Amino acid sequence: MISGLGGIECVMKADVRTYDPRLGQDYSVSDRRTKKTFSSLEHGLFVLECIGAVDWMSHLPFVRQCVEATSKEFFFMVDPWEPGARELREGVERKFGSLNEFEHSFCGYAPIGSDALGWLLELRRSLGGDNTGLWCVGGCLTEFKPPVRTSFWKGQLWDVSLVLDQPEKIGCVLSLDEMQQSLFTTHLFDGFDNLLRQSPAAHLSPA
């Protein structure tokens, strides 16, 4: 066992890369469906790219404060996996009401300052964590345009790629992907560096 993340023990240590626009560092990725390229440097976004197990529940206060400092509305997107996709979707629907759905993915919104972030991450953990599907949660400046079909065979989903294709709407985003990969990105704000240093999330950022 490796001890870290503010006293929480992890089976393995995550490989973390930091991209700080103030240092000219750029996290760039292209969407294979729309061919659009996202650049964190172009949009002034700070990024933590994590490969390996990270208990984001332990960083909940840090993520919540970043959302509240940068955004006007909380959002969540889930591409659920079987088995359990129906149970997950119905559980979220009972909490938040009607959802925006496309193909097998769904999206919802909630007020800033609500318990939505903690509730969703706890639900994810209770239903199997990394085995439940692809998750994207965070804060936005305005609601995202819904996914569309890009060809007869291909289409977008409610997922992080859709979010990165609309960077002007991003406040703060946490993406929980397959194979224990996660991505955290946020606009910088007054007090961010102090918040990061005082948070367990500081242990994610290489010195």
C-alpha positions as CSV (number, residue, x, y, z in Angstrom):
1,M,0.0,0.0,0.0
2,I,1.2,3.5,-0.7
3,S,0.2,6.3,1.6
4,G,-0.8,9.6,0.2
5,L,-3.6,11.9,-0.9
6,G,-3.9,13.6,2.4
7,G,-3.6,10.5,4.6
8,I,-5.8,8.2,2.4
9,E,-4.0,5.0,1.3
10,C,-4.0,4.0,-2.3
11,V,-3.1,0.7,-3.9
12,M,-1.0,2.5,-6.5
13,K,0.3,6.0,-7.0
14,A,-1.3,7.9,-9.9
15,D,0.9,9.3,-12.6
16,V,0.0,12.9,-12.7
17,R,0.8,15.6,-15.3
18,T,0.1,19.3,-14.6
19,Y,-0.7,21.9,-17.3
20,D,-0.6,25.5,-16.1
21,P,-1.4,28.1,-18.7
22,R,0.6,30.7,-16.7
23,L,3.7,28.6,-17.6
24,G,2.7,28.2,-21.2
25,Q,1.8,24.5,-20.7
26,D,-0.8,23.1,-23.0
27,Y,-3.1,20.1,-22.7
28,S,-4.2,19.4,-26.3
29,V,-6.6,16.7,-27.5
30,S,-8.6,16.1,-30.7
31,D,-12.1,14.7,-30.9
32,R,-12.1,11.8,-33.3
33,R,-15.8,12.3,-34.1
34,T,-15.9,16.1,-34.7
35,K,-12.2,16.6,-35.6
36,K,-12.1,19.6,-33.3
37,T,-9.0,20.2,-31.1
38,F,-9.2,21.4,-27.5
39,S,-6.3,23.5,-26.1
40,S,-6.2,24.3,-22.4
41,L,-3.6,27.0,-23.0
42,E,-5.8,28.8,-25.6
43,H,-8.7,28.9,-23.1
44,G,-6.6,29.6,-19.9
45,L,-7.5,26.3,-18.2
46,F,-5.4,24.6,-15.5
47,V,-5.3,20.8,-16.0
48,L,-4.4,17.8,-13.9
49,E,-4.2,14.6,-16.0
50,C,-4.2,11.5,-13.9
51,I,-3.4,7.9,-14.9
52,G,-3.9,5.5,-12.0
53,A,-6.3,5.1,-9.0
54,V,-7.4,8.4,-7.5
55,D,-10.0,8.6,-4.7
56,W,-11.8,11.8,-5.9
57,M,-14.2,11.6,-3.0
58,S,-11.3,12.7,-0.8
59,H,-10.9,15.8,-2.9
60,L,-14.6,16.7,-2.9
61,P,-14.2,20.0,-1.0
62,F,-11.5,21.1,-3.5
63,V,-13.6,20.2,-6.5
64,R,-16.7,21.8,-5.0
65,Q,-14.9,25.1,-4.3
66,C,-13.5,25.2,-7.8
67,V,-17.0,24.7,-9.3
68,E,-18.5,27.4,-7.1
69,A,-15.7,29.9,-7.9
70,T,-15.8,29.5,-11.7
71,S,-19.4,28.4,-12.7
72,K,-23.0,29.4,-12.8
73,E,-24.6,25.9,-12.9
74,F,-23.6,22.4,-11.9
75,F,-23.7,19.7,-14.6
76,F,-23.2,16.0,-14.8
77,M,-22.9,13.6,-17.8
78,V,-22.9,9.8,-17.6
79,D,-22.3,7.1,-20.2
80,P,-23.4,4.1,-18.0
81,W,-22.2,0.5,-18.5
82,E,-24.0,-2.8,-18.2
83,P,-24.8,-4.4,-15.9
84,G,-26.5,-1.8,-13.8
85,A,-27.0,1.0,-16.4
86,R,-30.8,1.1,-15.8
87,E,-30.4,1.1,-12.0
88,L,-27.9,4.0,-12.2
89,R,-30.0,6.1,-14.6
90,E,-33.2,5.5,-12.6
91,G,-31.4,6.4,-9.3
92,V,-30.2,9.7,-10.8
93,E,-33.6,10.4,-12.3
94,R,-35.3,10.0,-8.9
95,K,-32.9,12.5,-7.4
96,F,-32.8,15.1,-10.2
97,G,-35.9,14.5,-12.3
98,S,-36.1,14.3,-16.1
99,L,-32.7,13.9,-17.8
100,N,-31.4,14.8,-21.2
101,E,-30.7,11.6,-23.0
102,F,-28.9,10.7,-26.3
103,E,-28.2,7.1,-27.3
104,H,-27.3,5.5,-24.0
105,S,-25.8,8.6,-22.3
106,F,-27.5,11.2,-20.2
107,C,-27.0,14.7,-18.8
108,G,-28.5,16.8,-16.0
109,Y,-28.1,20.1,-14.2
110,A,-28.4,21.3,-10.6
111,P,-27.9,24.6,-8.8
112,I,-24.4,25.7,-7.7
113,G,-24.0,25.0,-4.0
114,S,-26.4,22.0,-3.9
115,D,-25.3,18.5,-2.7
116,A,-25.3,17.2,-6.3
117,L,-21.5,16.6,-6.6
118,G,-21.1,14.6,-3.4
119,W,-24.4,12.7,-4.0
120,L,-23.3,11.6,-7.5
121,L,-19.8,10.6,-6.5
122,E,-21.2,8.6,-3.6
123,L,-23.7,6.9,-5.9
124,R,-20.9,6.1,-8.3
125,R,-18.9,4.5,-5.5
126,S,-21.9,2.5,-4.1
127,L,-22.7,1.0,-7.5
128,G,-19.2,-0.1,-8.4
129,G,-17.0,3.0,-9.0
130,D,-14.9,2.6,-12.1
131,N,-17.1,-0.3,-13.3
132,T,-20.2,1.9,-13.6
133,G,-19.3,3.8,-16.8
134,L,-17.8,7.1,-17.9
135,W,-18.6,10.2,-15.8
136,C,-18.1,13.9,-16.3
137,V,-19.2,16.4,-13.6
138,G,-18.5,20.0,-12.9
139,G,-19.6,23.5,-13.4
140,C,-20.5,25.5,-16.6
141,L,-21.2,29.1,-17.5
142,T,-24.2,28.1,-19.6
143,E,-25.8,24.7,-20.6
144,F,-24.1,22.7,-23.3
145,K,-25.5,22.1,-26.7
146,P,-26.7,18.5,-26.9
147,P,-24.9,15.8,-28.8
148,V,-25.7,15.1,-32.5
149,R,-24.9,12.4,-35.0
150,T,-21.8,13.2,-37.0
151,S,-22.4,10.5,-39.6
152,F,-24.7,7.5,-40.2
153,W,-22.5,5.4,-38.0
154,K,-21.0,7.9,-35.6
155,G,-22.5,10.3,-33.1
156,Q,-21.5,12.3,-30.1
157,L,-22.5,11.4,-26.5
158,W,-23.1,13.3,-23.3
159,D,-19.4,13.0,-22.3
160,V,-16.2,14.9,-21.7
161,S,-15.5,15.1,-25.4
162,L,-18.7,17.1,-25.9
163,V,-17.7,19.4,-23.0
164,L,-14.2,20.0,-24.5
165,D,-15.8,20.8,-27.8
166,Q,-17.5,23.7,-26.1
167,P,-14.6,25.2,-24.1
168,E,-16.2,28.6,-23.8
169,K,-18.8,27.1,-21.5
170,I,-16.4,25.4,-19.1
171,G,-16.0,26.6,-15.5
172,C,-14.6,23.5,-13.9
173,V,-14.7,19.8,-15.1
174,L,-13.8,16.4,-13.5
175,S,-13.9,13.5,-16.0
176,L,-13.7,9.9,-14.7
177,D,-12.7,7.7,-17.6
178,E,-12.0,4.0,-18.2
179,M,-8.9,2.3,-17.0
180,Q,-8.6,4.5,-13.9
181,Q,-7.9,7.6,-16.0
182,S,-9.2,11.0,-14.8
183,L,-8.9,14.6,-15.9
184,F,-9.5,17.7,-13.9
185,T,-9.6,21.2,-15.4
186,T,-10.6,24.5,-14.1
187,H,-10.4,28.2,-14.9
188,L,-8.0,30.0,-12.6
189,F,-9.4,32.3,-9.9
190,D,-8.2,34.4,-7.0
191,G,-7.1,32.1,-4.2
192,F,-6.7,29.0,-6.5
193,D,-3.1,28.4,-5.7
194,N,-3.7,28.6,-1.9
195,L,-6.7,26.3,-2.2
196,L,-4.7,23.8,-4.1
197,R,-1.8,23.9,-1.6
198,Q,-4.2,23.4,1.3
199,S,-6.1,20.6,-0.3
200,P,-5.3,16.8,-0.5
201,A,-5.3,17.5,-4.2
202,A,-1.9,19.1,-3.8
203,H,-0.5,15.5,-3.4
204,L,-1.7,14.8,-6.9
205,S,0.4,17.6,-8.4
206,P,4.1,16.9,-9.0
207,A,6.5,19.2,-7.2
